Every structure is written in C-alpha cells, then in structure tokens.
Amino acid sequence: ADIEKTTIDNTNFRTVLFTARHIQLTVMSLAVGENIGWEMHDHLDQFLRIERGSGTLRLGSSSDDVAEEHAVSDDWAMIIPAGTWHDVVNDGDGELKLYSVYGPPDHPAGTVHVTKADAEAAAASEHDHHADET
C-alpha cells in the first residue's frame, strides 16, 4: 500500500492499519491546535513520520518536564525510545498527518478513534480495566 497516500487520506484521529505480534502501524490526523497528548510508553518504542503539516515535537524525562522541543514538518521522522515522555502538537495552519510504528503493538487490532475524545475515553476505559485486574 502507499503509506503516504493512506496517511494523507486518513481523517480519523487514529486508525490502526496493521497489527502483528511484535509491531503495529497506525495513521493519525491532528486538527489545528490538537495534540497527541503528553504520554510515555514504558514497554515499547515508537517511530513517527510526518507526511503533511507542521507542528512541535516535545520530549522529556518525566511527566512534568519538557526538556526538548523540535519543529517538525513534512517528511520528518522521529524515534521515541521506551520510557521517553513525548507529544506532537499541531501548531500549523492545516491538518497534521502522520503515521506511527509501535513495537510491540500499543492498541487493539482494528482500533479506530474518530476523535481525540474517543481515544481518551478508550484509554481511560483500558486503564480502569487494568486497575480492576489488580
């Protein structure tokens, strides 16, 4: 498949395109002013690539520390090692289109979050589910 076209054509906040045992491919679309969300994955590494748009990549070592900021735009790629706090903010003037490769997978296969609110609700539900297991 043409990953650039698939990424640019995506209108959902997040769509999981492919999931295998050790890797997952998602595409994302961030509206102007929207961000992925300040997050950290302690169990996986992540590769991000911007196909269209511009924004800011924020990196840090803790939940309350933004240690680095980098302007990102078309064709930028970033590797986010496990344990690194990060966010991508769309501070451009159009949609920010990107794809992400997780290793291992981070979302259930086939996940579609039409909006960021959908993604946040799913994350809260997953957190509540895991809390019930302890």
C-alpha positions as CSV (number, residue, x, y, z in Angstrom):
1,A,0.0,0.0,0.0
2,D,1.0,3.6,-0.5
3,I,1.6,4.7,3.1
4,E,1.9,8.4,2.2
5,K,-1.4,8.4,0.4
6,T,-3.1,6.3,3.1
7,T,-1.7,8.7,5.8
8,I,-2.8,11.8,4.0
9,D,-6.3,10.4,3.2
10,N,-7.0,9.4,6.8
11,T,-9.5,11.7,8.6
12,N,-9.6,9.9,11.9
13,F,-7.6,10.9,14.9
14,R,-6.1,7.4,15.0
15,T,-6.6,4.3,12.8
16,V,-4.7,1.0,13.3
17,L,-3.9,-0.3,9.9
18,F,-1.8,-3.4,10.8
19,T,-1.1,-5.4,13.9
20,A,1.3,-8.3,14.3
21,R,2.8,-9.9,17.4
22,H,5.7,-7.5,17.7
23,I,4.8,-4.5,15.6
24,Q,1.8,-2.2,14.8
25,L,1.2,0.5,12.2
26,T,-1.2,3.4,12.8
27,V,-2.1,6.6,10.9
28,M,-3.2,9.8,12.6
29,S,-4.7,13.1,11.7
30,L,-4.4,16.1,14.1
31,A,-6.6,19.1,13.7
32,V,-5.1,22.6,14.0
33,G,-4.3,23.1,17.7
34,E,-4.7,19.4,18.5
35,N,-2.0,17.2,20.1
36,I,-1.4,13.5,20.5
37,G,-1.2,14.0,24.3
38,W,1.8,14.1,26.7
39,E,2.5,10.4,27.2
40,M,5.1,7.8,27.9
41,H,5.2,4.1,26.9
42,D,7.4,2.1,29.2
43,H,7.1,-1.1,27.3
44,L,7.5,0.0,23.6
45,D,9.5,2.0,21.2
46,Q,7.8,4.2,18.6
47,F,8.7,5.6,15.2
48,L,6.7,8.7,13.9
49,R,6.8,10.2,10.5
50,I,5.1,13.4,9.4
51,E,3.6,13.2,5.9
52,R,1.9,16.6,5.8
53,G,1.7,19.6,8.1
54,S,3.8,21.2,10.7
55,G,4.0,21.1,14.5
56,T,6.2,20.7,17.5
57,L,7.7,17.5,18.9
58,R,8.1,17.7,22.7
59,L,10.3,15.3,24.6
60,G,11.1,14.9,28.3
61,S,12.3,12.5,31.0
62,S,9.3,12.9,33.3
63,S,5.6,13.8,33.3
64,D,6.3,17.4,34.4
65,D,9.5,18.1,32.3
66,V,9.5,19.2,28.7
67,A,13.3,19.1,28.1
68,E,13.3,19.4,24.3
69,E,11.1,21.0,21.6
70,H,11.7,20.5,17.9
71,A,9.8,22.0,14.9
72,V,8.6,19.2,12.6
73,S,7.1,19.2,9.2
74,D,6.6,17.2,6.0
75,D,9.0,14.2,5.8
76,W,10.3,14.4,9.4
77,A,10.9,11.2,11.2
78,M,11.4,10.6,14.9
79,I,12.2,7.6,17.1
80,I,10.8,7.7,20.6
81,P,12.6,5.2,22.8
82,A,10.6,3.4,25.6
83,G,10.4,5.5,28.7
84,T,10.6,8.9,26.9
85,W,7.7,11.3,27.6
86,H,6.6,12.8,24.3
87,D,3.9,14.7,22.4
88,V,3.3,16.1,19.0
89,V,1.3,19.4,18.8
90,N,-0.2,20.6,15.5
91,D,0.6,24.3,15.7
92,G,0.5,24.7,11.9
93,D,-2.3,26.1,9.8
94,G,-3.7,22.8,8.4
95,E,-4.2,19.2,9.4
96,L,-1.1,17.3,10.6
97,K,-0.9,13.9,9.0
98,L,1.4,11.3,10.4
99,Y,2.0,7.6,10.8
100,S,3.4,5.7,13.8
101,V,5.0,2.3,14.1
102,Y,4.9,0.7,17.6
103,G,7.0,-2.2,18.7
104,P,5.3,-4.1,20.3
105,P,1.7,-3.1,19.5
106,D,0.0,-0.4,21.7
107,H,-3.6,-0.6,20.6
108,P,-6.1,-3.4,20.0
109,A,-6.0,-4.6,16.3
110,G,-8.5,-2.8,14.2
111,T,-8.8,0.2,16.5
112,V,-10.4,3.4,15.0
113,H,-10.6,6.5,17.1
114,V,-12.5,9.1,15.1
115,T,-11.7,11.9,17.5
116,K,-9.2,12.5,20.2
117,A,-12.0,12.3,22.8
118,D,-12.7,8.8,21.5
119,A,-9.0,7.9,22.1
120,E,-9.0,9.4,25.6
121,A,-12.2,7.5,26.5
122,A,-10.7,4.2,25.3
123,A,-7.5,4.9,27.2
124,A,-9.5,5.6,30.4
125,S,-11.6,2.5,29.9
126,E,-8.4,0.4,29.4
127,H,-6.8,1.9,32.5
128,D,-9.9,1.1,34.5
129,H,-10.0,-2.4,33.2
130,H,-6.3,-3.0,34.2
131,A,-7.0,-1.5,37.6
132,D,-9.8,-4.0,38.1
133,E,-7.3,-6.8,37.5
134,T,-5.1,-6.0,40.4
